[in-house]
Amino acid sequence: MANSNLQKVGRVMVKNGTYKDKDGNEKTRWHEIGIMLATPHHSQLCIKLHANGFGEGQFASVFYDDDKKPNFIDKEPLGGRQVDDIAPEDIPF
């Protein structure tokens, strides 16, 4: 799954125990098992799992539940910037 439109948007973590901080508060210890990637409007998501003792890393596709799909129309692309409207006469064809 090599899509140049995919950008890292998060980390995939699993709870890996607990520890006590210097004040004695119990904290969760996390272990990263992969990263989450998305297209600019998050219309496609996937998870890249890191390599482990069972083999090379794998990609896993993520599918939205029908009633949970985000409204892609109102979203700005990741790292996007506002672009002024283009007048039809400015198009060179």
C-alpha positions as CSV (number, residue, x, y, z in Angstrom):
1,M,0.0,0.0,0.0
2,A,2.2,2.8,-1.2
3,N,0.2,6.0,-1.6
4,S,2.2,9.2,-1.7
5,N,-0.9,11.1,-0.5
6,L,-0.8,9.3,2.9
7,Q,0.6,11.3,5.8
8,K,1.3,10.2,9.4
9,V,-1.5,11.4,11.6
10,G,-1.0,9.4,14.8
11,R,0.7,6.6,16.7
12,V,-0.8,3.2,17.4
13,M,-0.1,2.4,21.1
14,V,-0.9,-0.5,23.5
15,K,-0.8,-0.3,27.2
16,N,2.4,-1.9,28.4
17,G,2.0,-1.7,32.2
18,T,2.1,1.0,34.8
19,Y,4.7,2.9,36.8
20,K,4.9,5.5,39.6
21,D,6.1,9.0,38.9
22,K,8.3,10.9,41.3
23,D,5.2,12.0,43.3
24,G,4.0,8.5,43.6
25,N,1.1,8.8,41.1
26,E,0.4,5.7,39.0
27,K,0.9,6.4,35.3
28,T,0.3,4.2,32.2
29,R,3.3,2.9,30.3
30,W,2.6,2.8,26.5
31,H,4.4,1.0,23.7
32,E,4.1,2.1,20.1
33,I,3.2,-0.8,17.7
34,G,2.7,1.3,14.6
35,I,1.6,4.5,13.0
36,M,-1.7,5.7,11.5
37,L,-1.7,7.3,8.1
38,A,-4.4,9.3,6.3
39,T,-5.1,11.0,3.0
40,P,-5.5,14.8,3.2
41,H,-9.2,14.7,4.0
42,H,-9.0,11.5,6.0
43,S,-11.2,9.7,3.4
44,Q,-8.7,6.9,3.5
45,L,-7.0,5.6,6.7
46,C,-4.5,2.9,7.3
47,I,-2.2,1.6,10.0
48,K,1.4,0.6,9.4
49,L,2.3,-2.0,12.1
50,H,6.0,-2.1,13.0
51,A,8.0,-5.2,12.4
52,N,8.0,-7.6,15.2
53,G,9.3,-11.1,16.1
54,F,6.7,-12.7,13.8
55,G,7.9,-10.9,10.6
56,E,8.0,-7.7,8.7
57,G,5.7,-4.8,9.4
58,Q,2.3,-4.9,7.8
59,F,-0.3,-2.4,6.6
60,A,-3.9,-2.6,7.8
61,S,-6.7,-0.7,6.2
62,V,-9.2,1.2,8.4
63,F,-12.8,1.4,7.3
64,Y,-15.3,3.8,8.8
65,D,-18.6,2.5,10.1
66,D,-21.3,3.9,7.9
67,D,-22.8,6.1,10.7
68,K,-19.4,7.3,11.8
69,K,-18.0,8.7,8.6
70,P,-16.7,12.3,9.0
71,N,-18.0,15.1,6.8
72,F,-15.1,15.3,4.4
73,I,-16.5,18.5,2.7
74,D,-15.8,20.8,5.6
75,K,-12.3,19.5,6.4
76,E,-9.1,21.2,5.3
77,P,-6.3,18.9,4.0
78,L,-3.5,18.1,6.3
79,G,-0.9,20.8,6.0
80,G,-3.3,22.6,3.7
81,R,-3.4,26.2,3.1
82,Q,-6.2,28.5,1.9
83,V,-6.2,29.1,-1.9
84,D,-7.9,32.1,-3.5
85,D,-10.7,31.3,-6.0
86,I,-9.5,30.9,-9.6
87,A,-11.4,32.8,-12.3
88,P,-12.2,30.8,-15.4
89,E,-10.2,33.2,-17.6
90,D,-7.1,32.5,-15.5
91,I,-7.1,28.8,-16.6
92,P,-4.6,28.4,-19.4
93,F,-6.6,25.9,-21.5
